[in-house]
Amino acid sequence: MSETNFEAKEPSLGYYYQLRIGVYLILKARDKPKTIIKIESLDDVVLHDTNSMNLYQTKLHINSVANLTNSSPDFWKTIRIWSENILLGNVILENTLFTLMTTARIGNGSFIENLKFENQIRDTGSILKSMLKIADESTSSTNAKAYEAFKKLSEDQQIQLINRINVLDNSLSIDEALNLIQAELRYAAHPKKLNSLIERLEGWWFQLCINMLQNKIENISLQELQIKIAGINDSLMEDNLPDDFASPIDIDETELEDYNERIFVNQLKIIAVKSNMVRSAINDFHRAFKQRSKWLREELTSINDEDLFENRLEDHWNNIFSMIKDECEGLDEANLMKIGYDFYKKFYVEKVPPIKIRERFTSEYLTRGSCHILSDKKRIGWHPNYNTLLNDI
């Protein structure tokens, strides 16, 4: 892969990295139940609890070759953000920790080495002297505003900031962050369902972060996260399943045309079902197919589960359909069509068969859509003579 491709992907992955780190950090704060998290407010990630604030800058480098040197833009951009927040009174220094998490490595001989998390006892005066020397002597236009912001701090503010900085270099990769999230949640779900839990948690988390970036919400609380984890975990119990397609799927006109030749659509056409009901049927079919496929991929259901569910749906259909068939002898096509339409509308639109794939999974689209899947296989139908009529299609 070319350097250019790496550079193009790095910013996008950087945002993803930032959000994943956010999940990990708030999970780590579980012993502080009033913790809230903000994304892209005072910093990349900000954690508040009752008495303290933690500001995190996250820096992802795909190549992992970048070094943090005395004049690194990564470092000084971070110093600028922190300094400006101090100058604006957005943070109380005594109650705030400042952390730079970067996948880069600190260069040999850099004063930044003395700001690492493990170096809690540090020569603040020497570090300050090094920073001011660089700020005074460097000709870097990239860092100029950062130097200016840092020098605007009072000496006491500069010292307090230095004492409250933690640099975590050679830090977590995206995959390593995921591994730590898995470790934090290892007791929240059955080991075989842990990945399913995390996938859904991240999907929910990323959507909330997008809402936060659009100012639709102010923050996410640890309590909200815990409630969501409990809800997802409940959906992964043996008598339940997660509902990933609870909302109808938008299907455009082009996609609708792709369904025109499907058997289940023709099953509806031969009983004169109108376009809106056909659209609803296609939506149910689409959602049921995607949901069942997702469960199978994640091994939340098995082929045996699928077969049992379909057999029960077919048996339920057969009991009603057999009774209707007995009343059709000698009727003309118009009446047969009406009987088929009424059968479909009464038992599959106005209500659905009381058959569930799991006892506590109650979304009706799954049952309706699965009936259309059976219809597509010609295992069930609505017109009394559906098999004969479909032979001509």
C-alpha positions as CSV (number, residue, x, y, z in Angstrom):
1,M,0.0,0.0,0.0
2,S,1.4,3.4,-0.9
3,E,2.2,6.1,1.6
4,T,-0.5,8.3,0.1
5,N,-3.1,5.6,0.8
6,F,-1.9,5.4,4.4
7,E,-2.2,9.1,4.9
8,A,-5.7,9.2,3.4
9,K,-7.0,6.5,5.7
10,E,-5.3,7.8,8.9
11,P,-7.7,10.7,9.7
12,S,-10.8,8.5,9.2
13,L,-9.3,5.7,11.4
14,G,-8.3,8.3,13.9
15,Y,-11.9,9.2,14.6
16,Y,-12.8,5.6,14.9
17,Y,-9.9,5.1,17.2
18,Q,-11.0,8.1,19.3
19,L,-14.5,6.7,19.7
20,R,-13.3,3.2,20.6
21,I,-10.8,4.6,23.1
22,G,-13.8,6.5,24.6
23,V,-15.7,3.2,25.2
24,Y,-12.7,1.7,26.9
25,L,-12.0,4.7,29.1
26,I,-15.6,5.0,30.4
27,L,-15.7,1.2,31.0
28,K,-12.6,1.6,33.1
29,A,-14.3,4.3,35.2
30,R,-17.0,1.9,36.4
31,D,-16.0,2.5,40.0
32,K,-17.1,6.1,39.6
33,P,-20.8,5.7,38.8
34,K,-21.5,9.4,38.1
35,T,-18.9,9.5,35.3
36,I,-20.0,11.1,32.0
37,I,-18.1,11.3,28.7
38,K,-17.9,14.0,26.0
39,I,-16.4,13.7,22.6
40,E,-14.8,16.6,20.8
41,S,-15.7,19.1,23.5
42,L,-12.7,20.5,25.5
43,D,-10.6,17.7,24.0
44,D,-10.9,14.5,21.9
45,V,-12.3,12.6,24.9
46,V,-13.3,14.2,28.2
47,L,-14.3,12.2,31.3
48,H,-16.1,14.0,34.2
49,D,-17.0,12.6,37.5
50,T,-18.1,14.4,40.6
51,N,-14.7,15.9,41.6
52,S,-12.4,15.5,38.7
53,M,-11.9,15.9,34.9
54,N,-9.7,13.9,32.6
55,L,-8.8,15.3,29.2
56,Y,-7.5,12.9,26.6
57,Q,-5.8,13.6,23.2
58,T,-5.7,10.5,21.0
59,K,-3.2,10.3,18.1
60,L,-3.2,7.3,15.7
61,H,-0.4,6.6,13.3
62,I,-1.0,3.7,11.0
63,N,2.6,3.3,10.0
64,S,3.8,3.4,13.7
65,V,7.0,5.0,12.6
66,A,6.4,8.5,13.8
67,N,8.4,9.6,16.9
68,L,7.5,12.2,19.4
69,T,10.4,14.7,19.5
70,N,10.8,18.0,21.3
71,S,9.2,19.8,18.4
72,S,6.5,17.2,17.4
73,P,3.3,18.9,16.1
74,D,1.4,16.0,17.8
75,F,2.7,17.1,21.2
76,W,2.5,20.8,20.7
77,K,-1.0,20.8,19.2
78,T,-2.0,19.0,22.3
79,I,-0.3,21.6,24.5
80,R,-2.1,24.3,22.6
81,I,-5.5,22.8,23.2
82,W,-4.8,22.3,26.9
83,S,-3.3,25.8,27.3
84,E,-6.2,27.5,25.6
85,N,-8.7,25.7,27.8
86,I,-6.8,26.8,30.9
87,L,-6.6,30.4,29.7
88,L,-10.3,30.4,28.9
89,G,-11.1,29.1,32.4
90,N,-12.7,25.9,31.0
91,V,-10.7,23.6,33.3
92,I,-9.6,23.8,37.0
93,L,-6.0,22.8,37.0
94,E,-6.1,21.3,40.5
95,N,-8.9,18.9,39.5
96,T,-7.8,18.0,35.9
97,L,-5.5,15.4,34.4
98,F,-4.2,15.8,30.9
99,T,-3.4,12.6,28.9
100,L,-1.8,12.3,25.5
101,M,-2.4,8.8,24.1
102,T,-0.4,8.2,20.9
103,T,0.7,5.2,18.9
104,A,3.9,7.1,18.2
105,R,7.1,6.5,20.2
106,I,9.0,9.1,22.2
107,G,12.3,9.9,20.5
108,N,15.5,9.2,22.4
109,G,16.6,12.2,24.5
110,S,13.3,14.0,24.3
111,F,12.1,15.8,27.4
112,I,8.7,14.3,26.7
113,E,10.1,11.0,28.1
114,N,9.9,12.7,31.5
115,L,6.1,13.2,31.0
116,K,5.3,9.5,30.7
117,F,2.7,8.1,33.0
118,E,5.2,6.1,35.1
119,N,7.3,9.2,35.8
120,Q,5.2,10.7,38.5
121,I,8.2,12.2,40.2
122,R,9.5,14.6,37.6
123,D,11.9,17.5,37.4
124,T,9.3,20.1,36.5
125,G,11.7,23.0,36.4
126,S,13.9,21.2,33.8
127,I,10.9,20.3,31.7
128,L,9.6,23.8,31.8
129,K,13.0,25.2,30.8
130,S,13.1,22.8,27.8
131,M,9.6,23.7,26.7
132,L,10.2,27.5,26.9
133,K,13.5,27.2,25.1
134,I,11.8,25.4,22.2
135,A,8.9,27.9,22.2
136,D,11.3,30.8,22.1
137,E,13.8,29.4,19.5
138,S,11.8,27.2,17.2
139,T,10.9,28.6,13.7
140,S,8.1,26.1,13.2
141,S,5.0,27.9,11.7
142,T,3.0,24.7,12.4
143,N,3.7,25.0,16.2
144,A,3.7,28.8,16.4
145,K,0.2,29.2,18.0
146,A,0.9,26.4,20.4
147,Y,4.1,28.1,21.6
148,E,2.2,31.3,22.0
149,A,-0.6,29.7,24.0
150,F,1.8,27.9,26.3
151,K,3.8,31.1,27.0
152,K,0.6,33.0,27.8
153,L,0.1,30.8,30.9
154,S,1.5,32.0,34.1
155,E,4.5,30.2,35.5
156,D,2.4,28.6,38.1
157,Q,-0.1,27.4,35.5
158,Q,2.8,26.1,33.4
159,I,4.2,24.1,36.3
160,Q,0.8,22.8,37.3
161,L,0.1,21.7,33.8
162,I,3.4,19.9,33.4
163,N,2.8,18.1,36.7
164,R,-0.6,16.9,35.6
165,I,0.4,15.7,32.1
166,N,0.6,12.0,31.3
167,V,2.0,10.8,28.0
168,L,1.2,7.3,26.9
169,D,3.4,6.6,23.9
170,N,3.5,3.5,21.8
171,S,-0.1,3.2,23.0
172,L,-3.0,1.0,22.1
173,S,-3.7,0.2,18.4
174,I,-7.4,0.0,17.3
175,D,-7.3,-3.7,17.7
176,E,-5.6,-3.6,21.1
177,A,-8.3,-1.2,22.3
178,L,-10.9,-3.7,21.2
179,N,-9.1,-6.4,23.1
180,L,-9.2,-4.3,26.2
181,I,-12.9,-3.7,25.8
182,Q,-13.4,-7.4,25.5
183,A,-11.5,-7.9,28.7
184,E,-13.6,-5.3,30.5
185,L,-16.8,-7.0,29.3
186,R,-15.7,-10.6,29.6
187,Y,-18.2,-11.3,32.5
188,A,-21.0,-9.4,30.9
189,A,-22.0,-12.2,28.4
190,H,-21.4,-15.8,27.6
191,P,-17.9,-16.1,26.0
192,K,-19.4,-17.2,22.7
193,K,-21.6,-14.2,22.7
194,L,-19.1,-11.6,23.7
195,N,-18.4,-10.4,20.2
196,S,-22.1,-10.0,19.5
197,L,-22.4,-7.9,22.6
198,I,-19.5,-5.7,21.6
199,E,-20.6,-5.3,18.0
200,R,-24.0,-4.0,19.1
201,L,-22.6,-1.9,21.9
202,E,-20.2,-0.1,19.5
203,G,-22.9,0.4,17.0
204,W,-25.0,2.1,19.7
205,W,-22.0,4.0,21.0
206,F,-20.9,5.4,17.6
207,Q,-24.5,6.6,16.9
208,L,-24.7,8.4,20.2
209,C,-21.3,10.0,19.5
210,I,-22.5,11.2,16.1
211,N,-25.5,12.7,17.9
212,M,-23.1,14.4,20.3
213,L,-21.1,15.8,17.5
214,Q,-24.3,17.2,16.0
215,N,-25.2,18.8,19.4
216,K,-28.3,16.6,19.7
217,I,-27.0,15.3,23.1
218,E,-24.5,16.8,25.5
219,N,-22.8,13.6,26.9
220,I,-23.1,9.9,27.5
221,S,-23.2,8.7,31.1
222,L,-21.7,5.6,32.5
223,Q,-25.2,4.7,33.8
224,E,-26.5,4.9,30.2
225,L,-23.7,2.6,29.1
226,Q,-24.4,0.1,31.8
227,I,-28.1,0.0,31.0
228,K,-27.4,-0.6,27.3
229,I,-25.0,-3.4,28.1
230,A,-27.6,-5.0,30.3
231,G,-30.2,-4.6,27.5
232,I,-28.0,-6.2,24.9
233,N,-27.0,-8.9,27.3
234,D,-30.7,-9.7,27.9
235,S,-31.3,-10.0,24.2
236,L,-28.5,-12.6,24.1
237,M,-30.1,-14.9,26.7
238,E,-31.2,-18.4,25.6
239,D,-34.9,-17.4,25.3
240,N,-34.2,-14.2,23.4
241,L,-32.4,-12.7,20.4
242,P,-31.1,-9.2,19.5
243,D,-33.3,-7.2,17.2
244,D,-31.0,-5.5,14.7
245,F,-33.6,-4.5,12.2
246,A,-36.3,-3.1,14.5
247,S,-36.9,-0.1,12.1
248,P,-38.2,-0.6,8.6
249,I,-35.5,-0.6,5.9
250,D,-35.6,2.1,3.2
251,I,-36.0,0.3,-0.1
252,D,-35.8,2.5,-3.2
253,E,-37.7,2.0,-6.4
254,T,-34.7,0.3,-8.1
255,E,-34.5,-2.3,-5.3
256,L,-38.3,-2.9,-5.5
257,E,-38.0,-3.7,-9.2
258,D,-35.4,-6.3,-8.3
259,Y,-38.1,-8.1,-6.3
260,N,-40.7,-8.2,-9.0
261,E,-39.8,-11.6,-10.2
262,R,-39.5,-13.2,-6.8
263,I,-42.0,-16.0,-6.2
264,F,-43.3,-14.5,-2.9
265,V,-44.1,-11.3,-4.8
266,N,-45.9,-13.2,-7.5
267,Q,-47.8,-15.1,-4.7
268,L,-49.2,-11.7,-3.7
269,K,-50.0,-10.6,-7.2
270,I,-52.2,-13.7,-7.9
271,I,-54.4,-12.7,-5.0
272,A,-54.5,-9.0,-6.2
273,V,-52.6,-7.5,-3.3
274,K,-52.1,-3.8,-4.0
275,S,-48.7,-2.0,-4.1
276,N,-48.5,-0.7,-0.5
277,M,-49.1,-4.1,0.9
278,V,-46.5,-5.6,-1.5
279,R,-44.0,-3.0,-0.4
280,S,-44.6,-3.9,3.2
281,A,-44.2,-7.6,2.4
282,I,-40.9,-6.9,0.6
283,N,-39.7,-4.9,3.6
284,D,-40.6,-7.7,6.0
285,F,-38.9,-10.3,3.8
286,H,-35.8,-8.2,3.5
287,R,-35.5,-7.5,7.2
288,A,-36.2,-11.1,8.2
289,F,-33.7,-12.5,5.7
290,K,-30.9,-10.1,6.9
291,Q,-31.7,-10.7,10.6
292,R,-31.8,-14.5,10.3
293,S,-28.5,-14.4,8.3
294,K,-26.9,-12.2,10.9
295,W,-27.9,-14.5,13.7
296,L,-26.6,-17.5,11.9
297,R,-23.2,-15.8,11.1
298,E,-22.8,-15.0,14.8
299,E,-23.9,-18.5,15.8
300,L,-26.7,-17.1,17.9
301,T,-29.0,-19.5,16.1
302,S,-28.3,-22.8,14.2
303,I,-29.6,-24.4,11.1
304,N,-31.7,-26.7,13.4
305,D,-33.3,-23.6,15.0
306,E,-34.1,-22.2,11.5
307,D,-35.6,-25.5,10.3
308,L,-37.7,-25.9,13.5
309,F,-39.0,-22.4,13.2
310,E,-39.9,-22.8,9.5
311,N,-41.6,-26.1,10.1
312,R,-43.7,-24.7,12.9
313,L,-44.7,-21.8,10.6
314,E,-45.6,-24.2,7.8
315,D,-47.6,-26.4,10.1
316,H,-49.6,-23.4,11.4
317,W,-50.3,-22.3,7.8
318,N,-51.3,-25.8,6.7
319,N,-53.9,-26.1,9.5
320,I,-55.7,-22.9,8.3
321,F,-55.0,-23.4,4.6
322,S,-56.5,-27.0,4.6
323,M,-59.7,-25.7,6.1
324,I,-59.9,-23.0,3.4
325,K,-59.2,-25.4,0.6
326,D,-62.1,-27.5,1.7
327,E,-64.5,-24.6,1.0
328,C,-63.2,-23.8,-2.5
329,E,-64.6,-26.6,-4.6
330,G,-66.6,-25.4,-7.6
331,L,-65.7,-21.7,-7.1
332,D,-64.7,-19.5,-10.0
333,E,-61.4,-17.6,-10.2
334,A,-62.7,-14.3,-8.9
335,N,-63.9,-16.0,-5.7
336,L,-60.8,-18.0,-5.3
337,M,-58.7,-14.9,-5.6
338,K,-60.9,-13.2,-2.9
339,I,-60.6,-16.1,-0.6
340,G,-56.8,-16.0,-1.0
341,Y,-56.7,-12.3,-0.4
342,D,-58.9,-12.5,2.7
343,F,-56.8,-15.4,4.0
344,Y,-53.6,-13.5,3.7
345,K,-55.0,-10.3,5.1
346,K,-56.7,-11.9,8.1
347,F,-53.9,-14.2,9.2
348,Y,-50.7,-12.6,8.0
349,V,-51.4,-8.8,7.9
350,E,-54.0,-7.9,10.5
351,K,-52.3,-10.4,12.8
352,V,-49.4,-12.8,12.5
353,P,-49.0,-16.5,13.4
354,P,-48.2,-16.9,17.2
355,I,-45.0,-18.7,16.3
356,K,-41.7,-17.3,17.7
357,I,-38.1,-18.3,17.0
358,R,-37.4,-17.5,20.7
359,E,-40.0,-17.1,23.4
360,R,-39.1,-13.4,24.2
361,F,-38.3,-12.3,20.6
362,T,-41.6,-10.7,19.6
363,S,-40.9,-8.5,16.6
364,E,-43.6,-9.3,14.0
365,Y,-41.5,-8.5,10.9
366,L,-39.5,-11.6,11.6
367,T,-42.6,-13.9,11.6
368,R,-44.2,-12.1,8.6
369,G,-40.9,-12.0,6.7
370,S,-40.2,-15.6,7.4
371,C,-43.6,-16.6,6.0
372,H,-42.7,-14.7,2.8
373,I,-39.4,-16.6,2.8
374,L,-41.4,-19.9,2.9
375,S,-43.7,-18.5,0.2
376,D,-40.7,-17.8,-1.9
377,K,-39.8,-21.5,-1.6
378,K,-43.4,-22.4,-2.5
379,R,-43.8,-24.2,0.8
380,I,-46.8,-22.1,1.7
381,G,-49.1,-19.9,-0.4
382,W,-52.2,-17.7,-0.2
383,H,-54.3,-18.5,-3.3
384,P,-56.1,-21.9,-2.9
385,N,-54.5,-23.0,-6.2
386,Y,-51.1,-21.2,-5.8
387,N,-49.0,-24.2,-6.8
388,T,-50.8,-24.6,-10.2
389,L,-50.8,-20.9,-10.9
390,L,-47.1,-20.5,-10.1
391,N,-46.2,-23.1,-12.6
392,D,-47.1,-20.7,-15.3
393,I,-44.8,-18.0,-13.9
